């Protein structure tokens, strides 16, 4: 239950629920042959953008945390998932 509240604080559950509700709403409108109002399609685009933007931010934070930990642990080589992200003149040392 504690994990639920952590996720709710990060709004992961809220984002996912809102995204699913909007997707179901659009699917129902399409299946019943009704026109999708502009406000619904615009809202869905905003919700999707926010949802996937938050996911990308979470992945970026996790990667930054891994890099920080590796540097603190004494690893100075570029990690495989960061390859190509490092500047060309990066020598790998302190």
DSSP file (Angstrom, degrees, kcal/mol; ACC not computed):
  #  RESIDUE AA STRUCTURE BP1 BP2  ACC     N-H-->O    O-->H-N    N-H-->O    O-->H-N    TCO  KAPPA ALPHA  PHI   PSI    X-CA   Y-CA   Z-CA
    1    1 A X     >        0   0    0      0, 0.0     4,-1.6     0, 0.0     5,-0.1   0.000 360.0 360.0 360.0 -31.8    0.0    0.0    0.0
    2    2 A X  H  >  +     0   0    0      1,-0.2     4,-1.9     2,-0.2     5,-0.1   0.895 360.0  53.4 -63.4 -39.5    3.0    2.3    0.7
    3    3 A X  H  > S+     0   0    0      1,-0.2     4,-2.6     2,-0.2    -1,-0.2   0.871 103.8  57.7 -62.6 -37.1    4.1    1.9   -2.9
    4    4 A X  H  > S+     0   0    0      1,-0.2     4,-2.3     2,-0.2    -1,-0.2   0.922 107.5  46.3 -58.5 -45.8    0.6    2.9   -4.1
    5    5 A X  H  X S+     0   0    0     -4,-1.6     4,-2.2     2,-0.2    -1,-0.2   0.857 110.7  52.9 -68.8 -34.6    0.9    6.2   -2.2
    6    6 A X  H  X S+     0   0    0     -4,-1.9     4,-1.8     2,-0.2    -2,-0.2   0.938 112.0  45.3 -63.2 -45.9    4.5    6.8   -3.6
    7    7 A X  H  <>S+     0   0    0     -4,-2.6     5,-2.0     1,-0.2     6,-0.6   0.869 111.5  52.5 -65.3 -36.5    3.2    6.3   -7.1
    8    8 A X  H ><5S+     0   0    0     -4,-2.3     3,-0.9     1,-0.2    -1,-0.2   0.893 107.3  52.4 -66.1 -38.7    0.2    8.5   -6.5
    9    9 A X  H 3<5S+     0   0    0     -4,-2.2    -2,-0.2     1,-0.3    -1,-0.2   0.881 110.4  47.1 -63.1 -37.5    2.5   11.3   -5.2
   10   10 A X  T 3<5S-     0   0    0     -4,-1.8    -1,-0.3    -5,-0.1    -2,-0.2   0.492 112.5-127.7 -80.2  -3.0    4.6   11.0   -8.4
   11   11 A X  T <>5S+     0   0    0     -3,-0.9     4,-2.4    -4,-0.3    -3,-0.2   0.643  71.0 129.5  63.8  21.0    1.2   11.0  -10.3
   12   12 A X  H  ><S+     0   0    0     -5,-2.0     4,-2.6     2,-0.2     5,-0.2   0.934  74.8  44.7 -66.1 -46.1    2.1    7.9  -12.2
   13   13 A X  H  > S+     0   0    0     -6,-0.6     4,-2.7     1,-0.2     5,-0.2   0.923 114.7  48.7 -65.4 -43.6   -1.2    6.2  -11.3
   14   14 A X  H  > S+     0   0    0     -7,-0.3     4,-2.5     2,-0.2     5,-0.2   0.917 112.4  48.2 -62.8 -44.0   -3.2    9.4  -12.1
   15   15 A X  H  X S+     0   0    0     -4,-2.4     4,-2.4     2,-0.2    -2,-0.2   0.938 113.9  46.1 -62.1 -47.5   -1.4    9.8  -15.4
   16   16 A X  H  X S+     0   0    0     -4,-2.6     4,-2.5     2,-0.2    -2,-0.2   0.918 113.8  48.7 -63.6 -43.5   -2.0    6.2  -16.4
   17   17 A X  H  X S+     0   0    0     -4,-2.7     4,-2.6    -5,-0.2    -1,-0.2   0.926 112.7  47.4 -62.9 -45.4   -5.6    6.3  -15.3
   18   18 A X  H  X S+     0   0    0     -4,-2.5     4,-2.3    -5,-0.2    -1,-0.2   0.895 111.9  50.6 -63.5 -40.3   -6.4    9.5  -17.2
   19   19 A X  H  X S+     0   0    0     -4,-2.4     4,-2.3    -5,-0.2    -2,-0.2   0.921 112.1  47.0 -63.1 -44.7   -4.6    8.2  -20.3
   20   20 A X  H  X S+     0   0    0     -4,-2.5     4,-2.6     2,-0.2     5,-0.2   0.914 111.7  50.7 -65.0 -43.3   -6.7    5.0  -20.2
   21   21 A X  H  X S+     0   0    0     -4,-2.6     4,-2.4     1,-0.2    -2,-0.2   0.926 111.9  47.1 -61.1 -44.6   -9.9    6.8  -19.7
   22   22 A X  H  X S+     0   0    0     -4,-2.3     4,-2.3     2,-0.2    -1,-0.2   0.902 112.2  50.0 -64.8 -40.3   -9.3    9.2  -22.6
   23   23 A X  H  X S+     0   0    0     -4,-2.3     4,-2.4     2,-0.2    -2,-0.2   0.913 111.8  47.8 -64.5 -42.0   -8.3    6.2  -24.9
   24   24 A X  H  X S+     0   0    0     -4,-2.6     4,-2.7     2,-0.2    -2,-0.2   0.904 110.2  53.1 -65.0 -41.2  -11.5    4.3  -23.9
   25   25 A X  H  X S+     0   0    0     -4,-2.4     4,-2.3    -5,-0.2    -2,-0.2   0.931 111.6  44.8 -59.5 -46.7  -13.6    7.5  -24.5
   26   26 A X  H  X S+     0   0    0     -4,-2.3     4,-2.5     1,-0.2    -1,-0.2   0.900 112.5  52.1 -66.1 -39.8  -12.2    7.9  -28.0
   27   27 A X  H  X S+     0   0    0     -4,-2.4     4,-2.8     2,-0.2    -2,-0.2   0.914 110.0  48.7 -62.7 -42.3  -12.5    4.2  -28.8
   28   28 A X  H  X S+     0   0    0     -4,-2.7     4,-2.0     2,-0.2     6,-0.3   0.920 111.6  49.7 -63.5 -43.6  -16.2    4.3  -27.7
   29   29 A X  H  <>S+     0   0    0     -4,-2.3     5,-2.0    -5,-0.2     4,-0.4   0.912 114.0  45.2 -61.9 -42.1  -16.8    7.4  -29.9
   30   30 A X  H ><5S+     0   0    0     -4,-2.5     3,-1.1     1,-0.2    -2,-0.2   0.930 113.4  49.1 -67.6 -45.0  -15.2    5.8  -32.9
   31   31 A X  H 3<5S+     0   0    0     -4,-2.8    -1,-0.2     1,-0.3    -2,-0.2   0.801 111.5  49.2 -67.6 -29.0  -17.0    2.5  -32.5
   32   32 A X  T 3<5S-     0   0    0     -4,-2.0    -1,-0.3    -5,-0.2    -2,-0.2   0.481 114.5-117.1 -88.8  -1.3  -20.4    4.1  -32.1
   33   33 A X  T < 5 +     0   0    0     -3,-1.1    -3,-0.2    -4,-0.4     2,-0.2   0.628  65.9 141.5  79.9  13.8  -19.8    6.2  -35.2
   34   34 A X      < -     0   0    0     -5,-2.0     2,-0.3    -6,-0.3    -1,-0.3  -0.507  57.0-103.4 -86.7 158.2  -19.9    9.5  -33.4
   35   35 A X        -     0   0    0     -2,-0.2     2,-0.6     1,-0.1    -1,-0.1  -0.587  31.0-123.7 -78.8 140.0  -17.6   12.5  -34.2
   36   36 A X        -     0   0    0     -2,-0.3    -1,-0.1     1,-0.0   -10,-0.0  -0.758  29.3-124.9 -85.3 119.0  -14.8   13.1  -31.8
   37   37 A X     >  -     0   0    0     -2,-0.6     4,-2.1     1,-0.1     3,-0.5  -0.277  15.6-120.3 -62.7 149.0  -15.1   16.6  -30.5
   38   38 A X  H  > S+     0   0    0      1,-0.2     4,-2.7     2,-0.2     5,-0.3   0.870 112.6  56.7 -58.0 -38.2  -12.0   18.8  -30.9
   39   39 A X  H  > S+     0   0    0      1,-0.2     4,-2.2     2,-0.2    -1,-0.2   0.863 107.3  48.8 -64.1 -34.9  -11.7   19.3  -27.2
   40   40 A X  H  > S+     0   0    0     -3,-0.5     4,-2.5     2,-0.2    -2,-0.2   0.929 113.5  45.0 -70.5 -45.5  -11.5   15.6  -26.6
   41   41 A X  H  X S+     0   0    0     -4,-2.1     4,-1.9     2,-0.2    -2,-0.2   0.896 115.9  47.3 -67.2 -38.1   -8.8   15.0  -29.3
   42   42 A X  H  X S+     0   0    0     -4,-2.7     4,-2.2    -5,-0.2    -2,-0.2   0.921 112.6  49.2 -66.6 -43.3   -6.8   18.0  -28.1
   43   43 A X  H  X S+     0   0    0     -4,-2.2     4,-2.8    -5,-0.3    -2,-0.2   0.897 109.7  52.0 -61.6 -40.6   -7.1   16.9  -24.5
   44   44 A X  H  X S+     0   0    0     -4,-2.5     4,-2.8     1,-0.2    -1,-0.2   0.902 108.5  50.7 -64.1 -40.6   -6.0   13.3  -25.4
   45   45 A X  H  X S+     0   0    0     -4,-1.9     4,-2.4     2,-0.2    -1,-0.2   0.902 112.2  47.3 -63.2 -40.6   -2.9   14.7  -27.2
   46   46 A X  H  X S+     0   0    0     -4,-2.2     4,-2.6     2,-0.2    -2,-0.2   0.927 112.6  48.6 -66.3 -44.6   -2.0   16.8  -24.1
   47   47 A X  H  X S+     0   0    0     -4,-2.8     4,-2.8     2,-0.2    -2,-0.2   0.925 113.0  47.6 -62.5 -44.9   -2.5   13.8  -21.8
   48   48 A X  H  X S+     0   0    0     -4,-2.8     4,-2.8     2,-0.2     5,-0.3   0.924 112.5  49.2 -61.9 -44.3   -0.4   11.5  -24.0
   49   49 A X  H  X S+     0   0    0     -4,-2.4     4,-2.1    -5,-0.2    -2,-0.2   0.916 113.8  45.7 -61.3 -43.3    2.3   14.1  -24.3
   50   50 A X  H  X S+     0   0    0     -4,-2.6     4,-2.2     2,-0.2    -2,-0.2   0.916 113.7  49.7 -65.5 -43.3    2.3   14.6  -20.5
   51   51 A X  H  X S+     0   0    0     -4,-2.8     4,-1.8     1,-0.2    -2,-0.2   0.950 117.0  38.5 -61.5 -52.2    2.3   10.9  -19.8
   52   52 A X  H  X S+     0   0    0     -4,-2.8     4,-2.2     1,-0.2    -1,-0.2   0.810 113.8  56.5 -73.4 -28.0    5.1   10.0  -22.2
   53   53 A X  H  X S+     0   0    0     -4,-2.1     4,-2.1    -5,-0.3    -1,-0.2   0.905 107.8  48.3 -65.0 -41.1    7.1   13.1  -21.2
   54   54 A X  H  X S+     0   0    0     -4,-2.2     4,-2.4     2,-0.2    -2,-0.2   0.887 110.0  52.4 -66.0 -38.9    6.9   12.1  -17.6
   55   55 A X  H  X S+     0   0    0     -4,-1.8     4,-2.2     2,-0.2    -2,-0.2   0.923 109.8  48.6 -62.1 -43.9    8.1    8.6  -18.5
   56   56 A X  H  X S+     0   0    0     -4,-2.2     4,-2.2     1,-0.2    -2,-0.2   0.891 110.7  51.2 -63.6 -38.9   11.1   10.1  -20.4
   57   57 A X  H  X S+     0   0    0     -4,-2.1     4,-2.4     2,-0.2    -1,-0.2   0.908 108.6  51.1 -65.0 -41.6   11.9   12.3  -17.5
   58   58 A X  H  X S+     0   0    0     -4,-2.4     4,-2.2     1,-0.2    -2,-0.2   0.903 111.2  48.1 -62.1 -41.5   11.8    9.3  -15.1
   59   59 A X  H  X S+     0   0    0     -4,-2.2     4,-2.4     2,-0.2    -1,-0.2   0.889 111.0  50.9 -66.5 -38.5   14.2    7.3  -17.4
   60   60 A X  H  X S+     0   0    0     -4,-2.2     4,-2.5     2,-0.2    -2,-0.2   0.901 110.5  48.9 -65.4 -40.6   16.5   10.3  -17.6
   61   61 A X  H  X S+     0   0    0     -4,-2.4     4,-2.3     2,-0.2    -2,-0.2   0.903 111.2  50.0 -64.8 -40.8   16.6   10.6  -13.8
   62   62 A X  H  X S+     0   0    0     -4,-2.2     4,-2.1     2,-0.2    -2,-0.2   0.909 111.9  47.7 -64.4 -41.7   17.3    6.9  -13.5
   63   63 A X  H  X S+     0   0    0     -4,-2.4     4,-2.4     2,-0.2    -2,-0.2   0.911 111.2  50.4 -65.6 -42.3   20.2    7.1  -16.0
   64   64 A X  H  X S+     0   0    0     -4,-2.5     4,-2.6     1,-0.2    -1,-0.2   0.886 109.7  51.8 -62.2 -38.5   21.6   10.2  -14.3
   65   65 A X  H  X S+     0   0    0     -4,-2.3     4,-2.5     2,-0.2    -1,-0.2   0.907 109.3  49.4 -64.5 -42.0   21.5    8.3  -11.0
   66   66 A X  H  X S+     0   0    0     -4,-2.1     4,-2.6     2,-0.2    -2,-0.2   0.911 112.3  47.9 -62.7 -42.9   23.3    5.3  -12.5
   67   67 A X  H  X S+     0   0    0     -4,-2.4     4,-2.3     2,-0.2    -2,-0.2   0.927 111.9  49.2 -64.7 -44.6   26.0    7.6  -13.9
   68   68 A X  H  X S+     0   0    0     -4,-2.6     4,-2.2     1,-0.2    -2,-0.2   0.919 112.7  48.1 -59.7 -44.6   26.4    9.5  -10.6
   69   69 A X  H  X S+     0   0    0     -4,-2.5     4,-2.1     1,-0.2    -2,-0.2   0.910 110.5  51.3 -63.4 -42.6   26.7    6.1   -8.7
   70   70 A X  H  <>S+     0   0    0     -4,-2.6     5,-2.5     1,-0.2     4,-0.5   0.896 110.6  48.6 -63.5 -40.0   29.3    4.8  -11.2
   71   71 A X  H ><5S+     0   0    0     -4,-2.3     3,-0.8     1,-0.2    -1,-0.2   0.903 112.1  48.6 -66.3 -40.7   31.4    7.9  -10.8
   72   72 A X  H 3<5S+     0   0    0     -4,-2.2    -1,-0.2     1,-0.2    -2,-0.2   0.834 108.3  54.8 -67.7 -31.8   31.2    7.7   -7.0
   73   73 A X  T 3<5S-     0   0    0     -4,-2.1    -1,-0.2    -5,-0.2    -2,-0.2   0.556 123.7-104.1 -79.4  -7.8   32.1    4.0   -7.2
   74   74 A X  T < 5S+     0   0    0     -3,-0.8     2,-0.6    -4,-0.5    -3,-0.2   0.498  74.0 139.5 100.3   3.9   35.3    4.9   -9.2
   75   75 A X      < +     0   0    0     -5,-2.5    -1,-0.3    -6,-0.2    -2,-0.1  -0.725  18.9 171.0 -82.2 123.4   34.2    3.8  -12.6
   76   76 A X        +     0   0    0     -2,-0.6     2,-0.2    -3,-0.1    -1,-0.1   0.403  42.8 100.3-115.1   0.9   35.4    6.3  -15.1
   77   77 A X  S    S-     0   0    0      1,-0.1     2,-0.3    -7,-0.1    15,-0.1  -0.528  85.6 -95.8 -83.3 155.3   34.6    4.6  -18.4
   78   78 A X        -     0   0    0     -2,-0.2     2,-0.1    12,-0.1    -1,-0.1  -0.544  41.3-122.6 -70.3 131.2   31.6    5.6  -20.3
   79   79 A X    >>  -     0   0    0     -2,-0.3     3,-1.8     1,-0.1     4,-0.6  -0.473  22.1-114.7 -73.4 147.5   28.7    3.2  -19.5
   80   80 A X  G >4 S+     0   0    0      1,-0.3     3,-1.1     2,-0.2    -1,-0.1   0.849 114.4  52.8 -53.2 -40.4   27.3    1.4  -22.6
   81   81 A X  G 34 S+     0   0    0      1,-0.2    -1,-0.3     3,-0.0   -18,-0.0   0.649 110.9  48.3 -74.7 -10.7   23.9    3.1  -22.4
   82   82 A X  G X> S+     0   0    0     -3,-1.8     3,-2.5     2,-0.1     4,-0.8   0.419  80.6 125.5-103.5   0.2   25.5    6.5  -22.3
   83   83 A X  T << S+     0   0    0     -3,-1.1    -3,-0.0    -4,-0.6    -4,-0.0  -0.360  76.3  23.6 -61.6 134.5   27.8    5.8  -25.3
   84   84 A X  T 34 S+     0   0    0      3,-0.1    -1,-0.3     2,-0.1     4,-0.1   0.204 108.8  80.0  92.6 -15.6   27.3    8.4  -27.9
   85   85 A X  T <4 S+     0   0    0     -3,-2.5    -2,-0.2     2,-0.1     2,-0.1   0.690  73.3  89.2 -92.3 -22.0   26.0   10.9  -25.3
   86   86 A X  S  < S-     0   0    0     -4,-0.8    -2,-0.1     1,-0.1    -8,-0.0  -0.450  89.6 -99.4 -77.0 148.1   29.5   11.8  -24.0
   87   87 A X    >   -     0   0    0     -2,-0.1     3,-1.7     1,-0.1    -1,-0.1  -0.248  32.0-113.3 -61.8 155.6   31.3   14.7  -25.6
   88   88 A X  T 3  S+     0   0    0      1,-0.3    -1,-0.1    -3,-0.1    -2,-0.1   0.825 115.3  52.8 -60.5 -33.5   34.0   13.8  -28.2
   89   89 A X  T 3  S+     0   0    0      2,-0.0     2,-0.3     0, 0.0    -1,-0.3   0.319  76.6 129.2 -89.6  10.4   36.8   15.1  -26.0
   90   90 A X    <   -     0   0    0     -3,-1.7   -12,-0.1     1,-0.2    -4,-0.0  -0.510  35.2-174.9 -68.2 123.7   35.8   13.0  -23.0
   91   91 A X        -     0   0    0     -2,-0.3    -1,-0.2     2,-0.2     3,-0.1   0.598  38.7-119.4 -97.8 -14.1   38.8   11.1  -21.7
   92   92 A X  S    S+     0   0    0      1,-0.3     2,-0.2   -15,-0.1    -2,-0.1   0.528  76.3 100.0  91.5   4.6   37.0    9.1  -19.0
   93   93 A X              0   0    0      1,-0.0    -1,-0.3   -18,-0.0    -2,-0.2  -0.511 360.0 360.0-113.1-176.6   39.0   10.4  -16.0
   94   94 A X              0   0    0     -2,-0.2    -1,-0.0    -3,-0.1    -2,-0.0   0.465 360.0 360.0 -81.6 360.0   38.5   12.9  -13.3
